[in-house]
Amino acid sequence: MSFLAIFLALVAERFLLPLEGRRQLGWLTEYFVWARRILYPFKGSDGPLGVVLVLVPVLLVLSTLIDLLDGVLFGIPAFLFSAVVLLYCLGPRDLGSQVEAFTEAAYRGDTVTARELGREIIGRNTDEGLGEVVREVTSAVFRESNERLFAPVFWFLILGPMGAGLYRASAQLRRQAAGRDKPESTFLAAGSRLLWILDWVPARLTAVGFLLTGNFEKGLYDWKMRSDEEEERSHIPAEALLEAAGHGALQLEPGTGDNPPLPSDQIEPVLAKAAMGMVWRTLLIWLLLMGIAAISSWVG
């Protein structure tokens, strides 16, 4: 049933774009602010314990709703609820539609609109030329595909709606802390560490998908080179791994080591579209493997 719920959620994500406006996470951010304010006076709340205490109530509410629906009407309400939870945990913006709108504006030569659309994908303002914006959007596609799509699907497959809820709540908590806390905050460090743990497997599976749907040798080489550059750190950020594998698989030189980056005037908007194409092909591989596993389970 997990595969059917995933398939239903992904179809709705792709073809029911008006749902985007209903997938707001502001209430979750407000809850995090309130919960941290309540916990602030207590010792240890500004660290790993605080992260756990903030997340647990959200997961308890979700678990209670799942238990209430379990076994009702042959499990149909529970199945639909699971699909809705996953759908809500994706995004929150549809990456494919954003990239499509960006490339259309870039092809028209509408730099102002392209920059604005690019800012929404990248997550920050940019005043650079169109070529550099395309480069940054291409990198963002590789990074964002994991958080917006692959990681929620992975954790849904492993833990059901609780897994998808845990990932989305953790990602949102880390984002809220990054925008509010000082860089040296132990709460921010704990939230980042939790998200790194949750990203570890899906990010690598996503990177492998990029290799299989692009230039395998170049992608693997760039992945290894980036890992060697980061070997002195306690852990390699998922974003760095995804960018390296994606750039290599797409044969877009990221400009590391002795190799200069591709000049901005040689970067075409099609690169962002090609990166999104790799994401869709990787998703197709995931769906095929999940479908085969589901059929084998049903037959067995």
C-alpha positions in Angstrom: 0.0 0.0 0.0 3.0 2.3 0.6 3.8 2.3 -3.1 0.2 3.1 -4.1 0.2 6.0 -1.6 3.5 7.3 -3.0 2.3 7.0 -6.6 -1.0 8.8 -5.7 0.8 11.6 -3.9 3.3 12.1 -6.7 0.6 12.2 -9.4 -1.3 14.8 -7.3 2.0 16.8 -6.8 2.6 16.9 -10.5 -0.8 17.5 -11.9 -2.8 19.3 -9.1 -0.6 22.4 -8.9 -3.4 24.5 -7.2 -2.7 22.4 -4.1 0.6 24.2 -3.8 -1.1 27.2 -2.2 -2.7 25.0 0.5 0.7 23.5 1.4 1.7 26.1 3.9 4.2 25.4 6.7 3.9 28.8 8.5 1.8 27.2 11.3 4.7 24.8 11.9 7.2 27.6 12.1 4.9 29.4 14.6 4.7 26.3 16.7 8.5 25.9 16.8 8.9 29.5 17.9 6.2 29.0 20.6 7.7 25.7 21.8 11.2 27.0 22.0 10.0 30.0 24.0 8.3 27.7 26.5 11.4 25.4 26.8 13.9 28.3 27.0 14.1 28.5 30.8 14.9 24.8 31.2 18.4 23.5 31.2 19.5 21.6 28.1 16.7 22.9 26.0 19.1 24.7 23.7 20.6 21.5 22.3 19.7 18.0 21.1 17.2 17.6 24.0 15.4 20.7 22.9 15.2 19.5 19.3 13.6 16.2 20.5 11.2 18.0 22.8 10.1 20.4 20.0 9.5 17.6 17.5 7.9 15.0 19.7 4.4 16.7 20.0 4.1 17.1 16.3 4.8 13.4 15.8 2.5 12.4 18.6 -0.4 14.2 17.0 0.3 12.6 13.7 0.6 9.1 15.3 -2.7 9.6 17.1 -4.5 10.5 13.9 -3.0 7.4 12.2 -4.1 5.2 15.1 -7.6 6.6 14.9 -8.0 5.8 11.2 -6.3 2.4 11.4 -8.7 -0.5 10.7 -11.6 1.8 9.8 -13.5 0.9 6.5 -10.9 -1.7 5.5 -8.1 0.8 5.9 -9.2 3.1 3.1 -9.3 6.3 5.3 -5.8 5.4 6.6 -4.5 4.9 3.1 -5.9 8.2 1.9 -4.6 10.0 5.0 -1.1 8.6 4.4 -1.1 9.8 0.8 -2.3 13.3 1.9 0.5 13.4 4.6 3.1 12.6 2.0 1.7 15.1 -0.4 1.8 17.8 2.3 5.4 16.8 3.2 6.7 17.3 -0.4 7.8 20.6 -1.7 6.4 22.9 -0.4 6.9 24.3 -4.0 6.8 22.1 -7.0 10.3 22.2 -8.3 9.4 21.0 -11.8 6.9 23.9 -12.5 9.4 26.4 -11.0 12.2 25.3 -13.3 9.9 25.3 -16.3 8.8 28.8 -15.6 12.4 29.9 -15.1 13.7 28.4 -18.3 10.8 30.0 -20.3 11.6 33.4 -18.9 15.3 32.9 -19.6 14.7 31.8 -23.2 12.6 34.9 -23.7 15.5 37.0 -22.5 13.4 38.4 -19.6 16.3 38.7 -17.2 14.2 40.5 -14.4 11.6 37.7 -14.3 14.2 35.0 -14.6 16.2 36.4 -11.7 13.0 36.6 -9.6 12.0 33.0 -10.4 15.6 31.9 -9.9 15.7 33.5 -6.5 12.6 31.4 -5.5 14.5 28.3 -6.5 17.9 29.2 -5.1 16.5 30.6 -1.9 18.3 33.9 -1.9 18.6 37.2 -3.9 20.9 37.3 -6.9 22.0 40.3 -9.0 24.3 38.3 -11.3 24.1 37.8 -15.0 21.7 35.4 -16.6 24.4 32.8 -17.1 25.4 32.8 -13.5 21.7 32.6 -12.4 21.2 29.5 -14.7 24.3 27.9 -13.1 23.0 28.5 -9.6 19.5 27.3 -10.5 21.0 24.1 -12.0 22.9 23.5 -8.7 19.8 24.3 -6.7 17.8 21.7 -8.7 20.2 19.0 -7.5 20.1 20.2 -3.9 16.4 20.8 -3.7 15.3 17.6 -5.3 16.4 15.7 -2.3 14.7 17.8 0.4 11.6 18.5 -1.7 11.1 15.1 -3.2 13.4 12.1 -2.6 14.0 12.3 1.1 10.3 12.6 2.1 9.5 9.7 -0.3 12.3 7.6 1.2 11.2 8.1 4.8 7.6 7.5 3.9 8.7 4.2 2.4 10.6 3.3 5.5 8.3 4.6 8.3 5.1 5.5 6.5 3.5 8.9 7.1 5.5 9.2 10.4 8.7 9.1 8.4 7.6 11.8 6.0 6.3 13.9 8.8 9.6 13.5 10.8 11.6 14.6 7.8 9.5 17.6 6.9 9.3 18.8 10.5 13.1 18.4 10.9 13.8 20.3 7.7 11.5 23.1 8.7 12.9 23.2 12.2 16.4 23.5 10.9 15.4 26.2 8.5 13.6 28.1 11.3 16.7 27.9 13.6 19.0 28.9 10.8 17.0 32.1 10.3 16.8 32.9 14.0 19.8 31.5 15.9 23.4 32.5 15.9 25.8 30.3 13.8 27.3 28.9 17.0 23.9 27.9 18.5 23.9 24.4 19.9 20.2 24.1 19.0 21.0 24.9 15.3 23.9 22.4 15.4 21.7 19.7 16.8 18.9 20.4 14.2 21.5 20.4 11.4 23.0 17.1 12.6 19.5 15.5 12.8 18.8 16.6 9.2 22.2 15.3 8.1 21.4 11.9 9.5 18.0 11.9 7.8 19.5 13.0 4.6 22.4 10.5 4.6 20.8 7.5 2.8 18.3 9.3 0.5 20.9 11.9 -0.7 23.2 9.1 -1.7 20.5 7.1 -3.4 19.5 10.3 -5.3 23.1 10.9 -6.3 23.4 7.3 -7.6 20.2 8.0 -9.6 22.0 11.0 -11.1 24.9 8.9 -12.1 22.6 6.3 -13.7 20.7 8.9 -15.7 23.7 11.0 -16.7 27.4 10.5 -17.3 28.3 7.8 -14.7 32.1 8.1 -14.8 32.2 11.9 -14.6 29.6 12.0 -11.9 31.4 9.4 -9.9 34.7 11.1 -10.3 33.3 14.5 -9.2 31.6 12.8 -6.3 34.9 11.2 -5.1 36.8 14.5 -5.6 34.3 16.4 -3.5 34.4 13.7 -0.8 38.2 14.0 -0.8 38.0 17.8 -0.4 35.6 17.4 2.5 37.4 14.5 4.2 38.7 16.7 7.1 35.2 17.6 8.1 33.1 15.6 10.5 30.5 15.0 7.8 29.9 15.9 4.2 26.8 18.0 3.6 24.2 16.3 1.5 24.0 19.5 -0.6 27.7 19.2 -1.5 27.4 15.6 -2.4 24.3 16.1 -4.6 25.9 19.1 -6.4 29.1 17.2 -7.2 27.3 14.1 -8.5 24.8 16.2 -10.4 27.3 18.5 -12.0 29.5 15.6 -13.0 26.6 13.5 -14.4 25.4 16.6 -16.4 29.0 17.2 -17.4 28.9 20.8 -16.1 32.2 21.6 -14.6 31.7 23.1 -11.1 35.1 24.8 -11.1 37.0 22.9 -8.5 40.6 21.9 -8.3 42.6 22.9 -11.5 39.5 23.0 -13.7 38.0 26.4 -14.3 34.2 26.7 -14.4 32.3 27.0 -17.6 32.2 30.7 -18.6 28.9 32.4 -17.9 28.3 33.4 -21.5 28.4 29.7 -22.5 25.8 28.6 -20.1 22.4 28.1 -21.7 19.0 27.9 -19.9 18.7 24.3 -21.2 21.1 23.3 -18.4 18.5 23.9 -15.7 16.0 22.0 -17.7 18.5 19.1 -18.3 19.1 19.0 -14.5 15.4 18.7 -13.9 15.2 16.0 -16.5 17.8 14.0 -14.6 15.6 14.4 -11.5 12.6 13.0 -13.3 14.5 10.1 -14.7 15.9 9.3 -11.2 12.4 9.4 -9.8 11.3 7.0 -12.5 14.1 4.6 -11.5 12.9 4.9 -7.9 9.3 4.2 -8.9 10.2 1.2 -11.0 12.2 -0.3 -8.2 9.5 0.3 -5.6 6.9 -1.1 -8.1 8.9 -4.3 -8.6 9.3 -4.7 -4.8 5.6 -4.1 -4.3 4.5 -6.6 -6.9 6.9 -9.1 -5.6 5.5 -8.6 -2.1 1.9 -9.0 -3.4 2.7 -12.1 -5.4 4.7 -13.7 -2.6 
